[in-house]
Amino acid sequence: LAARSFRAGWRAAGAAGDRVLLFADTFNDYFRPQSAHAAARVLESAGCAVEVPRARLCCGRPYYDFGMLDEAKAALGRILGALGPEIETGTPLVVLEPACLSVFRDELTNLFPDDARAARLAQQAVSLGELLRARGWQPDARAAGRVLLHGHCHQKALAGTVADLALLRAAGYEAEAPDSGCCGMAGAFGFKPRHYEASKRIAELALLPAVRAAGADALVVADGFSCREQIEQLEGRPTLHLAEALARALG
């Protein structure tokens, strides 16, 4: 856990711009708040007025993954209620964790098939890369160096890594996304003792060899919390969220 959560340290800049909501998911709020702070900074550089929902909200992914559908639906129902005004106005919801974004894009409408709010929110939920690319974001400064980008499985299934690669290159990086498949962590899968060896073997199929081949000077970028944990714990390499890599180009 981080010493201070993102929400505890968040202060709206009050800058003018197009309103966007930054979803403070559990991982980037309590474990990696630096990623959420970097995302807010990059969004502001793109002309956005960043707001964070006041209520503590969870997308319900852990419930859903363990078959607790009633609890998952209740968590999403709280989101629909808390974000009602923003849903009505069409305010984009920027989601940093791919596993959470997939809930908004897929499971939300499955659990609320007849709710117009759910249908609208599924359209309004976007990744950081998608929103920045749609806005034609360009940094004022330029970064340098090589980046190895690993896409979360949900991210690859939903939208791919094209937007993220384009943004990294626009920021000045020499970026590549190898065909690394799954990292092997898969949520909590790799943390379970009976799955540990299988998880490591999956990581060694392509991802970890690609990390090693990239060289010690390359930045390793991965948006998924489970992917970052797998890389850091098995290979000992630090990782960055896309937001952090882009923020380095802001000077």
CYANA upper distance limits for C-alpha pairs under 8 A (distance plus 0.5 A):
  1 LEU  CA     30 TYR  CA      6.33
  1 LEU  CA     31 PHE  CA      5.26
  2 ALA  CA     30 TYR  CA      6.31
  2 ALA  CA     31 PHE  CA      5.58
  2 ALA  CA     32 ARG  CA      7.16
  2 ALA  CA     33 PRO  CA      7.72
  4 ARG  CA      8 ALA  CA      6.86
  4 ARG  CA      9 GLY  CA      7.33
  4 ARG  CA     30 TYR  CA      7.89
  4 ARG  CA     33 PRO  CA      8.28
  5 SER  CA      9 GLY  CA      6.96
  5 SER  CA     29 ASP  CA      5.79
  5 SER  CA     30 TYR  CA      5.26
  5 SER  CA     31 PHE  CA      7.88
  5 SER  CA     33 PRO  CA      6.34
  6 PHE  CA     10 TRP  CA      6.31
  6 PHE  CA     24 ALA  CA      8.08
  6 PHE  CA     28 ASN  CA      7.71
  6 PHE  CA     29 ASP  CA      5.18
  6 PHE  CA     30 TYR  CA      7.16
  6 PHE  CA     32 ARG  CA      8.42
  6 PHE  CA     33 PRO  CA      5.01
  6 PHE  CA     34 GLN  CA      7.87
  6 PHE  CA     36 ALA  CA      7.19
  6 PHE  CA     37 HIS  CA      7.45
  7 ARG  CA     24 ALA  CA      7.81
  7 ARG  CA     29 ASP  CA      6.88
 10 TRP  CA     37 HIS  CA      8.09
 12 ALA  CA     50 VAL  CA      7.40
 12 ALA  CA     51 GLU  CA      7.11
 13 ALA  CA     49 ALA  CA      8.38
 13 ALA  CA     50 VAL  CA      8.24
 14 GLY  CA     49 ALA  CA      7.52
 15 ALA  CA     44 GLU  CA      8.04
 15 ALA  CA     48 CYS  CA      8.34
 15 ALA  CA     49 ALA  CA      6.19
 16 ALA  CA     47 GLY  CA      8.04
 16 ALA  CA     48 CYS  CA      7.73
 16 ALA  CA     49 ALA  CA      6.20
 17 GLY  CA     44 GLU  CA      8.47
 17 GLY  CA     47 GLY  CA      5.66
 17 GLY  CA     48 CYS  CA      5.10
 17 GLY  CA     49 ALA  CA      5.24
 18 ASP  CA     47 GLY  CA      7.11
 18 ASP  CA     48 CYS  CA      5.18
 18 ASP  CA     49 ALA  CA      5.93
 19 ARG  CA     48 CYS  CA      6.31
 19 ARG  CA     49 ALA  CA      5.18
 19 ARG  CA     50 VAL  CA      6.54
 19 ARG  CA     51 GLU  CA      7.66
 19 ARG  CA     91 THR  CA      6.93
 19 ARG  CA     92 PRO  CA      8.14
 20 VAL  CA     48 CYS  CA      6.93
 20 VAL  CA     49 ALA  CA      6.67
 20 VAL  CA     50 VAL  CA      5.72
 20 VAL  CA     51 GLU  CA      6.69
 20 VAL  CA     91 THR  CA      6.23
 20 VAL  CA     92 PRO  CA      5.66
 20 VAL  CA     93 LEU  CA      6.68
 20 VAL  CA     94 VAL  CA      7.54
 21 LEU  CA     50 VAL  CA      6.49
 21 LEU  CA     51 GLU  CA      5.42
 21 LEU  CA     52 VAL  CA      6.01
 21 LEU  CA     53 PRO  CA      7.41
 21 LEU  CA     91 THR  CA      7.39
 21 LEU  CA     92 PRO  CA      6.64
 21 LEU  CA     93 LEU  CA      5.27
 21 LEU  CA     94 VAL  CA      6.51
 22 LEU  CA     40 ALA  CA      7.96
 22 LEU  CA     50 VAL  CA      7.13
 22 LEU  CA     51 GLU  CA      6.60
 22 LEU  CA     52 VAL  CA      5.65
 22 LEU  CA     53 PRO  CA      7.91
 22 LEU  CA     93 LEU  CA      6.48
 22 LEU  CA     94 VAL  CA      5.43
 22 LEU  CA     95 VAL  CA      7.00
 23 PHE  CA     52 VAL  CA      6.90
 23 PHE  CA     53 PRO  CA      7.45
 23 PHE  CA     93 LEU  CA      7.00
 23 PHE  CA     94 VAL  CA      6.46
 23 PHE  CA     95 VAL  CA      5.84
 23 PHE  CA     96 LEU  CA      7.81
 24 ALA  CA     28 ASN  CA      7.01
 24 ALA  CA     29 ASP  CA      6.00
 24 ALA  CA     36 ALA  CA      7.90
 24 ALA  CA     52 VAL  CA      7.44
 24 ALA  CA     53 PRO  CA      8.14
 24 ALA  CA     56 ARG  CA      8.36
 24 ALA  CA     57 LEU  CA      8.07
 24 ALA  CA     95 VAL  CA      8.36
 25 ASP  CA     29 ASP  CA      6.28
 25 ASP  CA     57 LEU  CA      7.79
 25 ASP  CA     58 CYS  CA      6.88
 25 ASP  CA     59 CYS  CA      8.18
 25 ASP  CA     95 VAL  CA      8.21
 25 ASP  CA     96 LEU  CA      8.13
 25 ASP  CA     97 GLU  CA      7.61
 25 ASP  CA    100 CYS  CA      7.99
 26 THR  CA     30 TYR  CA      6.36
 26 THR  CA     31 PHE  CA      8.07
 26 THR  CA     58 CYS  CA      7.31
 27 PHE  CA     31 PHE  CA      5.73
 27 PHE  CA     32 ARG  CA      6.82
 27 PHE  CA     97 GLU  CA      8.18
 27 PHE  CA    225 PHE  CA      7.13
 28 ASN  CA     32 ARG  CA      5.05
 28 ASN  CA     33 PRO  CA      5.51
 28 ASN  CA     34 GLN  CA      8.18
 28 ASN  CA     35 SER  CA      6.86
 28 ASN  CA     36 ALA  CA      6.39
 28 ASN  CA     96 LEU  CA      8.15
 28 ASN  CA     97 GLU  CA      8.14
 29 ASP  CA     33 PRO  CA      5.55
 29 ASP  CA     36 ALA  CA      7.61
 32 ARG  CA     36 ALA  CA      7.88
 33 PRO  CA     37 HIS  CA      6.76
 34 GLN  CA     38 ALA  CA      6.58
 34 GLN  CA    244 GLU  CA      8.20
 35 SER  CA     39 ALA  CA      6.70
 35 SER  CA    240 LEU  CA      8.15
 35 SER  CA    241 HIS  CA      6.46
 35 SER  CA    243 ALA  CA      6.65
 35 SER  CA    244 GLU  CA      6.33
 36 ALA  CA     40 ALA  CA      6.80
 36 ALA  CA     96 LEU  CA      8.06
 36 ALA  CA    243 ALA  CA      8.09
 37 HIS  CA     41 ARG  CA      6.86
 38 ALA  CA     42 VAL  CA      6.72
 38 ALA  CA    243 ALA  CA      5.91
 38 ALA  CA    244 GLU  CA      5.79
 38 ALA  CA    247 ALA  CA      6.40
 39 ALA  CA     43 LEU  CA      6.55
 39 ALA  CA    128 LEU  CA      7.98
 39 ALA  CA    243 ALA  CA      5.26
 39 ALA  CA    244 GLU  CA      7.57
 39 ALA  CA    247 ALA  CA      8.12
 40 ALA  CA     44 GLU  CA      6.66
 40 ALA  CA     50 VAL  CA      6.89
 41 ARG  CA     45 SER  CA      6.81
 41 ARG  CA    247 ALA  CA      7.48
 42 VAL  CA     46 ALA  CA      6.90
 42 VAL  CA    243 ALA  CA      7.34
 42 VAL  CA    246 LEU  CA      7.50
 42 VAL  CA    247 ALA  CA      6.32
 42 VAL  CA    250 LEU  CA      8.36
 43 LEU  CA     47 GLY  CA      7.21
 43 LEU  CA     48 CYS  CA      5.99
 43 LEU  CA     49 ALA  CA      8.23
 43 LEU  CA     50 VAL  CA      7.54
 43 LEU  CA    132 LEU  CA      7.93
 44 GLU  CA     48 CYS  CA      5.26
 44 GLU  CA     49 ALA  CA      6.66
 44 GLU  CA     50 VAL  CA      7.22
 45 SER  CA    139 PRO  CA      8.21
 46 ALA  CA    132 LEU  CA      7.54
 46 ALA  CA    135 ARG  CA      7.73
 46 ALA  CA    137 TRP  CA      6.21
 46 ALA  CA    138 GLN  CA      8.24
 53 PRO  CA     82 ALA  CA      8.45
 53 PRO  CA     83 LEU  CA      8.11
 55 ALA  CA     82 ALA  CA      7.55
 57 LEU  CA     75 ALA  CA      8.05
 57 LEU  CA     78 ARG  CA      7.96
 57 LEU  CA     79 ILE  CA      6.90
 58 CYS  CA     75 ALA  CA      6.80
 58 CYS  CA     76 LEU  CA      8.08
 58 CYS  CA     79 ILE  CA      8.25
 59 CYS  CA     72 ALA  CA      8.11
 59 CYS  CA     75 ALA  CA      6.73
 59 CYS  CA     76 LEU  CA      6.35
 59 CYS  CA     79 ILE  CA      8.04
 59 CYS  CA    100 CYS  CA      6.53
 59 CYS  CA    103 VAL  CA      7.22
 59 CYS  CA    104 PHE  CA      8.10
 60 GLY  CA     64 TYR  CA      6.72
 60 GLY  CA     71 GLU  CA      7.87
 60 GLY  CA     72 ALA  CA      5.09
 60 GLY  CA     73 LYS  CA      7.91
 60 GLY  CA     75 ALA  CA      5.92
 60 GLY  CA     76 LEU  CA      6.99
 60 GLY  CA    103 VAL  CA      8.35
 61 ARG  CA     65 ASP  CA      6.56
 61 ARG  CA     72 ALA  CA      7.46
 61 ARG  CA     99 ALA  CA      7.73
 61 ARG  CA    100 CYS  CA      7.03
 61 ARG  CA    103 VAL  CA      7.13
 62 PRO  CA     66 PHE  CA      6.94
 62 PRO  CA     72 ALA  CA      8.42
 63 TYR  CA     67 GLY  CA      6.87
 63 TYR  CA     68 MET  CA      5.38
 63 TYR  CA     69 LEU  CA      7.08
 63 TYR  CA     71 GLU  CA      6.66
 63 TYR  CA     72 ALA  CA      5.61
 64 TYR  CA     68 MET  CA      6.00
 64 TYR  CA     69 LEU  CA      6.04
 64 TYR  CA     71 GLU  CA      8.38
 64 TYR  CA     72 ALA  CA      5.94
 68 MET  CA     72 ALA  CA      6.74
 69 LEU  CA     73 LYS  CA      6.47
 70 ASP  CA     74 ALA  CA      6.68
 71 GLU  CA     75 ALA  CA      6.74
 72 ALA  CA     76 LEU  CA      6.86
 73 LYS  CA     77 GLY  CA      6.47
 73 LYS  CA    111 LEU  CA      6.82
 74 ALA  CA     78 ARG  CA      6.83
 75 ALA  CA     79 ILE  CA      7.11
 76 LEU  CA     80 LEU  CA      6.78
 76 LEU  CA    108 LEU  CA      7.52
 77 GLY  CA     81 GLY  CA      6.76
 78 ARG  CA     82 ALA  CA      6.52
 79 ILE  CA     83 LEU  CA      6.37
 80 LEU  CA     84 GLY  CA      6.23
 80 LEU  CA    117 ARG  CA      7.27
 80 LEU  CA    118 ALA  CA      7.55
 83 LEU  CA     87 ILE  CA      6.51
 84 GLY  CA     88 GLU  CA      6.76
 84 GLY  CA    117 ARG  CA      8.04
 85 PRO  CA     89 THR  CA      6.85
 86 GLU  CA     90 GLY  CA      6.56
 86 GLU  CA     91 THR  CA      5.79
 87 ILE  CA     91 THR  CA      6.83
 87 ILE  CA    117 ARG  CA      7.14
 87 ILE  CA    120 ARG  CA      7.14
 87 ILE  CA    121 LEU  CA      6.57
 87 ILE  CA    124 GLN  CA      8.25
 88 GLU  CA    117 ARG  CA      8.31
 90 GLY  CA    120 ARG  CA      8.18
 90 GLY  CA    124 GLN  CA      7.09
 91 THR  CA    124 GLN  CA      7.34
 92 PRO  CA    124 GLN  CA      5.35
 92 PRO  CA    125 ALA  CA      6.58
 92 PRO  CA    126 VAL  CA      7.46
 93 LEU  CA    121 LEU  CA      8.45
 93 LEU  CA    124 GLN  CA      6.31
 93 LEU  CA    125 ALA  CA      5.15
 93 LEU  CA    126 VAL  CA      6.62
 94 VAL  CA    125 ALA  CA      6.51
 94 VAL  CA    126 VAL  CA      5.62
 94 VAL  CA    127 SER  CA      6.00
 94 VAL  CA    128 LEU  CA      6.36
 94 VAL  CA    131 LEU  CA      8.10
 95 VAL  CA    100 CYS  CA      7.49
 95 VAL  CA    101 LEU  CA      6.25
 95 VAL  CA    125 ALA  CA      7.19
 95 VAL  CA    126 VAL  CA      6.56
 95 VAL  CA    127 SER  CA      5.71
 95 VAL  CA    128 LEU  CA      7.20
 96 LEU  CA    100 CYS  CA      8.40
 96 LEU  CA    101 LEU  CA      8.06
 96 LEU  CA    127 SER  CA      6.55
 96 LEU  CA    128 LEU  CA      6.81
 96 LEU  CA    223 ASP  CA      7.45
 97 GLU  CA    101 LEU  CA      6.85
 97 GLU  CA    223 ASP  CA      6.71
 97 GLU  CA    224 GLY  CA      6.17
 97 GLU  CA    225 PHE  CA      7.56
 98 PRO  CA    102 SER  CA      6.67
 98 PRO  CA    127 SER  CA      8.10
 98 PRO  CA    152 HIS  CA      7.14
 98 PRO  CA    154 HIS  CA      6.47
 98 PRO  CA    155 GLN  CA      5.99
 98 PRO  CA    223 ASP  CA      7.37
 98 PRO  CA    224 GLY  CA      6.43
 99 ALA  CA    103 VAL  CA      7.24
 99 ALA  CA    154 HIS  CA      6.55
 99 ALA  CA    155 GLN  CA      8.22
 99 ALA  CA    224 GLY  CA      7.70
100 CYS  CA    104 PHE  CA      7.27
101 LEU  CA    105 ARG  CA      6.73
101 LEU  CA    125 ALA  CA      7.34
101 LEU  CA    126 VAL  CA      7.66
101 LEU  CA    127 SER  CA      7.66
102 SER  CA    106 ASP  CA      6.23
102 SER  CA    107 GLU  CA      7.78
102 SER  CA    154 HIS  CA      6.82
102 SER  CA    155 GLN  CA      8.15
102 SER  CA    158 LEU  CA      7.71
103 VAL  CA    107 GLU  CA      5.31
103 VAL  CA    108 LEU  CA      6.28
104 PHE  CA    108 LEU  CA      5.66
104 PHE  CA    109 THR  CA      8.15
104 PHE  CA    121 LEU  CA      7.55
104 PHE  CA    122 ALA  CA      5.66
104 PHE  CA    125 ALA  CA      7.02
105 ARG  CA    109 THR  CA      7.91
105 ARG  CA    122 ALA  CA      5.29
105 ARG  CA    123 GLN  CA      7.79
105 ARG  CA    125 ALA  CA      7.66
106 ASP  CA    110 ASN  CA      7.07
106 ASP  CA    122 ALA  CA      8.05
107 GLU  CA    111 LEU  CA      6.58
108 LEU  CA    112 PHE  CA      6.56
108 LEU  CA    118 ALA  CA      6.80
108 LEU  CA    122 ALA  CA      7.67
109 THR  CA    113 PRO  CA      5.48
109 THR  CA    115 ASP  CA      8.33
109 THR  CA    118 ALA  CA      6.27
109 THR  CA    119 ALA  CA      6.63
109 THR  CA    122 ALA  CA      7.73
112 PHE  CA    118 ALA  CA      6.85
113 PRO  CA    118 ALA  CA      8.20
113 PRO  CA    119 ALA  CA      8.39
115 ASP  CA    119 ALA  CA      7.21
116 ALA  CA    120 ARG  CA      6.79
117 ARG  CA    121 LEU  CA      6.58
118 ALA  CA    122 ALA  CA      6.58
119 ALA  CA    123 GLN  CA      7.16
120 ARG  CA    124 GLN  CA      6.76
121 LEU  CA    125 ALA  CA      6.51
126 VAL  CA    130 GLU  CA      6.65
126 VAL  CA    131 LEU  CA      6.86
127 SER  CA    131 LEU  CA      6.88
128 LEU  CA    132 LEU  CA      6.64
128 LEU  CA    243 ALA  CA      8.01
129 GLY  CA    133 ARG  CA      6.49
129 GLY  CA    163 ALA  CA      5.97
129 GLY  CA    164 ASP  CA      5.65
129 GLY  CA    167 LEU  CA      7.65
129 GLY  CA    242 LEU  CA      8.32
130 GLU  CA    134 ALA  CA      6.63
130 GLU  CA    163 ALA  CA      6.46
130 GLU  CA    164 ASP  CA      8.21
131 LEU  CA    135 ARG  CA      6.80
132 LEU  CA    136 GLY  CA      6.76
132 LEU  CA    137 TRP  CA      5.84
132 LEU  CA    167 LEU  CA      8.34
133 ARG  CA    137 TRP  CA      6.48
133 ARG  CA    163 ALA  CA      6.68
133 ARG  CA    166 ALA  CA      8.33
133 ARG  CA    167 LEU  CA      7.33
137 TRP  CA    167 LEU  CA      8.19
138 GLN  CA    167 LEU  CA      8.46
138 GLN  CA    170 ALA  CA      7.00
138 GLN  CA    171 ALA  CA      7.44
139 PRO  CA    170 ALA  CA      8.17
139 PRO  CA    171 ALA  CA      6.57
139 PRO  CA    249 ALA  CA      6.58
139 PRO  CA    250 LEU  CA      6.32
140 ASP  CA    249 ALA  CA      7.89
140 ASP  CA    250 LEU  CA      6.49
140 ASP  CA    251 GLY  CA      8.35
141 ALA  CA    171 ALA  CA      8.23
141 ALA  CA    249 ALA  CA      5.92
141 ALA  CA    250 LEU  CA      5.98
141 ALA  CA    251 GLY  CA      6.55
142 ARG  CA    171 ALA  CA      5.95
142 ARG  CA    172 GLY  CA      5.71
142 ARG  CA    249 ALA  CA      5.48
142 ARG  CA    250 LEU  CA      7.84
142 ARG  CA    251 GLY  CA      8.44
143 ALA  CA    171 ALA  CA      6.28
143 ALA  CA    172 GLY  CA      5.42
143 ALA  CA    173 TYR  CA      6.61
143 ALA  CA    248 ARG  CA      6.95
143 ALA  CA    249 ALA  CA      5.17
144 ALA  CA    172 GLY  CA      5.96
144 ALA  CA    173 TYR  CA      5.59
144 ALA  CA    174 GLU  CA      7.98
145 GLY  CA    172 GLY  CA      8.28
145 GLY  CA    173 TYR  CA      5.89
145 GLY  CA    174 GLU  CA      6.61
145 GLY  CA    217 ASP  CA      8.27
145 GLY  CA    218 ALA  CA      7.18
145 GLY  CA    219 LEU  CA      8.26
146 ARG  CA    173 TYR  CA      6.19
146 ARG  CA    174 GLU  CA      5.14
146 ARG  CA    175 ALA  CA      6.27
146 ARG  CA    217 ASP  CA      7.96
146 ARG  CA    218 ALA  CA      5.33
146 ARG  CA    219 LEU  CA      6.78
147 VAL  CA    173 TYR  CA      6.96
147 VAL  CA    174 GLU  CA      6.57
147 VAL  CA    175 ALA  CA      5.08
147 VAL  CA    176 GLU  CA      6.94
147 VAL  CA    218 ALA  CA      5.85
147 VAL  CA    219 LEU  CA      5.19
147 VAL  CA    220 VAL  CA      6.37
147 VAL  CA    221 VAL  CA      7.32
148 LEU  CA    175 ALA  CA      6.52
148 LEU  CA    176 GLU  CA      5.91
148 LEU  CA    177 ALA  CA      6.42
148 LEU  CA    178 PRO  CA      8.12
148 LEU  CA    211 VAL  CA      7.66
148 LEU  CA    214 ALA  CA      7.32
148 LEU  CA    218 ALA  CA      7.24
148 LEU  CA    219 LEU  CA      6.68
148 LEU  CA    220 VAL  CA      5.46
148 LEU  CA    221 VAL  CA      6.61
149 LEU  CA    165 LEU  CA      8.12
149 LEU  CA    175 ALA  CA      7.50
149 LEU  CA    176 GLU  CA      6.54
149 LEU  CA    177 ALA  CA      5.22
149 LEU  CA    178 PRO  CA      7.92
149 LEU  CA    220 VAL  CA      6.62
149 LEU  CA    221 VAL  CA      5.31
149 LEU  CA    222 ALA  CA      6.52
150 HIS  CA    177 ALA  CA      6.49
150 HIS  CA    178 PRO  CA      7.74
150 HIS  CA    180 SER  CA      7.60
150 HIS  CA    207 LEU  CA      8.36
150 HIS  CA    220 VAL  CA      8.09
150 HIS  CA    221 VAL  CA      6.74
150 HIS  CA    222 ALA  CA      5.57
150 HIS  CA    223 ASP  CA      8.42
151 GLY  CA    155 GLN  CA      6.69
151 GLY  CA    156 LYS  CA      6.64
151 GLY  CA    160 GLY  CA      7.96
151 GLY  CA    161 THR  CA      6.84
151 GLY  CA    177 ALA  CA      8.10
151 GLY  CA    222 ALA  CA      6.65
151 GLY  CA    223 ASP  CA      7.61
151 GLY  CA    224 GLY  CA      8.13
152 HIS  CA    156 LYS  CA      6.75
152 HIS  CA    182 CYS  CA      7.82
152 HIS  CA    183 CYS  CA      8.43
152 HIS  CA    222 ALA  CA      7.67
152 HIS  CA    223 ASP  CA      7.33
152 HIS  CA    224 GLY  CA      5.98
152 HIS  CA    227 CYS  CA      7.25
153 CYS  CA    157 ALA  CA      6.68
153 CYS  CA    181 GLY  CA      7.88
153 CYS  CA    182 CYS  CA      6.60
154 HIS  CA    158 LEU  CA      6.59
155 GLN  CA    159 ALA  CA      6.38
155 GLN  CA    160 GLY  CA      6.22
155 GLN  CA    161 THR  CA      7.81
156 LYS  CA    160 GLY  CA      4.54
156 LYS  CA    161 THR  CA      7.05
161 THR  CA    165 LEU  CA      6.63
161 THR  CA    177 ALA  CA      8.22
162 VAL  CA    166 ALA  CA      6.68
163 ALA  CA    167 LEU  CA      6.74
164 ASP  CA    168 LEU  CA      6.71
164 ASP  CA    242 LEU  CA      7.73
165 LEU  CA    169 ARG  CA      6.70
165 LEU  CA    175 ALA  CA      6.90
165 LEU  CA    176 GLU  CA      7.57
165 LEU  CA    177 ALA  CA      8.04
166 ALA  CA    170 ALA  CA      6.60
167 LEU  CA    171 ALA  CA      6.64
167 LEU  CA    246 LEU  CA      8.21
168 LEU  CA    172 GLY  CA      7.10
168 LEU  CA    173 TYR  CA      6.09
168 LEU  CA    174 GLU  CA      8.18
168 LEU  CA    175 ALA  CA      6.93
168 LEU  CA    245 ALA  CA      8.10
168 LEU  CA    246 LEU  CA      7.19
169 ARG  CA    173 TYR  CA      5.40
169 ARG  CA    174 GLU  CA      6.61
169 ARG  CA    175 ALA  CA      6.67
171 ALA  CA    246 LEU  CA      7.01
171 ALA  CA    249 ALA  CA      6.36
172 GLY  CA    249 ALA  CA      8.23
178 PRO  CA    207 LEU  CA      8.49
178 PRO  CA    210 ALA  CA      7.63
179 ASP  CA    206 ALA  CA      8.00
180 SER  CA    205 LEU  CA      8.29
180 SER  CA    206 ALA  CA      5.43
180 SER  CA    207 LEU  CA      5.29
180 SER  CA    210 ALA  CA      8.10
181 GLY  CA    206 ALA  CA      7.62
181 GLY  CA    207 LEU  CA      7.78
182 CYS  CA    186 ALA  CA      8.01
182 CYS  CA    202 ILE  CA      7.56
182 CYS  CA    203 ALA  CA      7.67
182 CYS  CA    207 LEU  CA      8.26
183 CYS  CA    199 SER  CA      8.36
183 CYS  CA    202 ILE  CA      7.00
183 CYS  CA    203 ALA  CA      5.40
183 CYS  CA    207 LEU  CA      6.77
183 CYS  CA    227 CYS  CA      6.30
183 CYS  CA    230 GLN  CA      7.31
183 CYS  CA    231 ILE  CA      8.39
184 GLY  CA    189 PHE  CA      8.25
184 GLY  CA    190 GLY  CA      6.94
184 GLY  CA    198 ALA  CA      8.15
184 GLY  CA    199 SER  CA      4.99
184 GLY  CA    200 LYS  CA      7.08
184 GLY  CA    201 ARG  CA      8.16
184 GLY  CA    202 ILE  CA      5.45
184 GLY  CA    203 ALA  CA      5.69
184 GLY  CA    227 CYS  CA      8.42
184 GLY  CA    230 GLN  CA      7.97
185 MET  CA    189 PHE  CA      6.09
185 MET  CA    190 GLY  CA      4.79
185 MET  CA    191 PHE  CA      7.75
185 MET  CA    199 SER  CA      6.42
185 MET  CA    226 SER  CA      6.32
185 MET  CA    227 CYS  CA      6.92
185 MET  CA    229 GLU  CA      8.45
185 MET  CA    230 GLN  CA      6.45
186 ALA  CA    190 GLY  CA      7.09
186 ALA  CA    226 SER  CA      7.01
186 ALA  CA    227 CYS  CA      8.19
187 GLY  CA    226 SER  CA      6.06
188 ALA  CA    192 LYS  CA      7.33
188 ALA  CA    226 SER  CA      8.17
189 PHE  CA    195 HIS  CA      6.90
189 PHE  CA    196 TYR  CA      8.37
189 PHE  CA    199 SER  CA      7.96
190 GLY  CA    195 HIS  CA      6.22
190 GLY  CA    196 TYR  CA      5.68
190 GLY  CA    198 ALA  CA      8.35
190 GLY  CA    199 SER  CA      5.61
190 GLY  CA    200 LYS  CA      8.31
191 PHE  CA    195 HIS  CA      7.78
191 PHE  CA    196 TYR  CA      6.88
192 LYS  CA    196 TYR  CA      6.59
195 HIS  CA    199 SER  CA      6.49
196 TYR  CA    200 LYS  CA      6.84
197 GLU  CA    201 ARG  CA      6.78
198 ALA  CA    202 ILE  CA      6.75
199 SER  CA    203 ALA  CA      6.87
200 LYS  CA    204 GLU  CA      6.73
200 LYS  CA    234 LEU  CA      8.23
201 ARG  CA    205 LEU  CA      6.92
202 ILE  CA    206 ALA  CA      8.31
203 ALA  CA    207 LEU  CA      5.97
203 ALA  CA    208 LEU  CA      6.31
203 ALA  CA    230 GLN  CA      8.38
204 GLU  CA    208 LEU  CA      5.83
204 GLU  CA    209 PRO  CA      6.88
205 LEU  CA    209 PRO  CA      8.02
206 ALA  CA    210 ALA  CA      6.59
207 LEU  CA    211 VAL  CA      6.80
208 LEU  CA    212 ARG  CA      6.75
208 LEU  CA    231 ILE  CA      7.68
208 LEU  CA    235 GLU  CA      7.46
209 PRO  CA    213 ALA  CA      6.56
210 ALA  CA    214 ALA  CA      6.61
211 VAL  CA    215 GLY  CA      7.69
211 VAL  CA    220 VAL  CA      7.87
212 ARG  CA    216 ALA  CA      7.94
214 ALA  CA    218 ALA  CA      6.49
219 LEU  CA    239 THR  CA      7.56
219 LEU  CA    240 LEU  CA      7.94
220 VAL  CA    237 ARG  CA      8.24
220 VAL  CA    238 PRO  CA      7.61
220 VAL  CA    239 THR  CA      5.53
220 VAL  CA    240 LEU  CA      6.75
221 VAL  CA    239 THR  CA      6.11
221 VAL  CA    240 LEU  CA      5.26
221 VAL  CA    241 HIS  CA      6.05
221 VAL  CA    242 LEU  CA      6.53
221 VAL  CA    245 ALA  CA      7.88
222 ALA  CA    227 CYS  CA      7.11
222 ALA  CA    228 ARG  CA      6.58
222 ALA  CA    239 THR  CA      7.19
222 ALA  CA    240 LEU  CA      6.73
222 ALA  CA    241 HIS  CA      5.94
222 ALA  CA    242 LEU  CA      7.27
223 ASP  CA    227 CYS  CA      8.11
223 ASP  CA    228 ARG  CA      7.91
223 ASP  CA    240 LEU  CA      8.02
223 ASP  CA    241 HIS  CA      5.33
223 ASP  CA    242 LEU  CA      6.74
224 GLY  CA    228 ARG  CA      6.72
225 PHE  CA    229 GLU  CA      6.73
226 SER  CA    230 GLN  CA      6.70
227 CYS  CA    231 ILE  CA      6.80
228 ARG  CA    232 GLU  CA      6.53
228 ARG  CA    239 THR  CA      6.56
228 ARG  CA    240 LEU  CA      8.45
229 GLU  CA    233 GLN  CA      6.29
230 GLN  CA    234 LEU  CA      6.34
230 GLN  CA    235 GLU  CA      8.36
231 ILE  CA    235 GLU  CA      5.91
231 ILE  CA    236 GLY  CA      7.30
231 ILE  CA    237 ARG  CA      6.90
231 ILE  CA    238 PRO  CA      8.24
231 ILE  CA    239 THR  CA      8.05
232 GLU  CA    236 GLY  CA      5.07
232 GLU  CA    237 ARG  CA      5.42
232 GLU  CA    238 PRO  CA      6.13
232 GLU  CA    239 THR  CA      7.39
233 GLN  CA    237 ARG  CA      8.36
240 LEU  CA    244 GLU  CA      6.36
240 LEU  CA    245 ALA  CA      6.90
241 HIS  CA    245 ALA  CA      7.10
242 LEU  CA    246 LEU  CA      6.70
243 ALA  CA    247 ALA  CA      6.53
244 GLU  CA    248 ARG  CA      6.99
245 ALA  CA    249 ALA  CA      7.84
246 LEU  CA    250 LEU  CA      7.75
247 ALA  CA    251 GLY  CA      8.14
